[in-house]
Each structure stands twice: as structure tokens, then as C-alpha cells.
Amino acid sequence: MSLYVLEGLRPWVIQRVSAVYIVVFILYAVFCFYSADTIAYESWKNWLYNPFNTTVVGIFVIALLFHAWIGMRDVVLDYVHNIMLRIFILAMLLGALIGSGLWVFRILLLSAVG
């Protein structure tokens, strides 16, 4: 598998679509924040554990991870010329993004159970 799997128009489209979804989600979250009756842990926990909100947060995380991966990957590919250092940095970045994603999905899945 090559580091250049996402080339050309595909990563550009993914990054633009994910950016639009990220903005729409942030506007939705801000609207929910300002229209909430109370700002307390229990009310936001109930908000997050609503199946619709859990789903849109999950999609938001996926969009954010793809957006971050494509952006950081392009920066590394453009500015890190040593191939071994490039592979190391991309592996660390991928590990951090996958770990962060798994952590969020653990929280979201535990919310569905509990």
C-alpha cells in the first residue's frame, strides 16, 4: 500500500466535503448550546446520548479525522523530503488520529449502552 493512495481530485473533494460538514455541525452545536434551557453536565450528556446527536457527532469525528489526515499528509509530503522521516511522521500522525478516533467512538458507544 502506497502513501499516495489518495491522489488528485479525490482528497481535494474529501477535504472540501468534510469542511462543509464540520461547519454545519459546529453551527448545529452552537445553536443547541444557545437554545438549551440549562448548561449542565446532565443536560449535555442527555443531548449527546440522543441517537440522532450521537450519529451526527460520530460523522463529525470521521469528517474531522479525514480532514486532518489529508491536510497534514499533504504538508508532510510537501515539506519532508527524507523518505524514512516522512514515513515515520505519517505513521505517528496516523496512529494519533486512529487513537483519537477510537477514543471518541468508545465514548459514543458507551453512551449508547449506558
N, C-alpha and C positions, 0 to 999 in steps of 0.2 A: 504494500500500500504506500502510495506516494504522499509526500507532504503537500503536493499540488493537486489534490483531489478536487478542491473547489477552485476552479479557474474560470476566468472570463466573466460572462454575464450572470451566471448563477449566484456567485457570492454577492455581487452588486445588488441583485434583486432580493436575495435573502436579507441583506442588511437594511435595505430600504423598507421592506415589508415589516421586518421586526421593529424598526424605528417607529413606524406608524402605529403598530400595536402597542409599543411601550408608551408612546404619548397618549393614546386613547385610554390605556389602563390607568396611567397617572391621573388623567383628568377625571376618570370614574372614581378613583380612590379619594381624590381631593373633594369631589362632590359628596361622596359618602361621609367623609370626615366632617365637612361643614354642615351637612344635613342631619348628623347624628344628634340624638337627644342628650346623651351623656358621653363624655370621653373617659372611659374607664376600661380596665383590662377585660372585665367580663363582657362588656358590650362589644368590644373589638374581637374577642375570642368567638363570640356568637356570630359576628359578621364573617369572620374567616371560615368558620365551620359550616356556614351555609353552603350547600353543594354547588350552587352557581358561582359563588365567590371563590371557593376552593378551586374550581375549574379554571376561572379566569386568572387566578394567581398562578396556577400551575403553567398555563400557557404563557403568562408574563415571564416566568422564570426561564422557560425554554427559549423564548424570544430573546431575553436578555443574555443568556448564555451563548446562543448562536451569534448575536450581535457582537458580543465581547470577543468571542473566538475569531471571527472574521476580521475584526478591526485590529486586534493585537497580532494575529498571524500575518496580516499584511505589513504591519510595522516591522515585525521581526524579519520577514522575508526581504524587505526593502533595505534594512539597515544593518543586519547581522550577516556578514559575508563568510565567516568561518562556518563550514557546514556542521562540524561537531558541536560547536557552541549553539548554532541555530537549532539543531535537533534537541539539545539539552533544554534550551529555553522554551521551545514549543512543548516538550514533554512536561516540563514543570507547569507551564500555563494550562495545558490540557488537564493535568492532574488536579490543579487548583479549581478549575471550572467544574470538572466532574464531581469533585468532592463537595463543592458548594451546592451544586445541583442536587446531589444525593441527600445532603443535609436538609435542604428545603423540602424535598419530596418526602423525606422521613417525617418532618413536621406535619406536612399536609396529609399524609396517610394516617398518622396517629390522630389527627383531628377528625378524620372520618370514622375511626374506630371508637374513639373516646368521646 
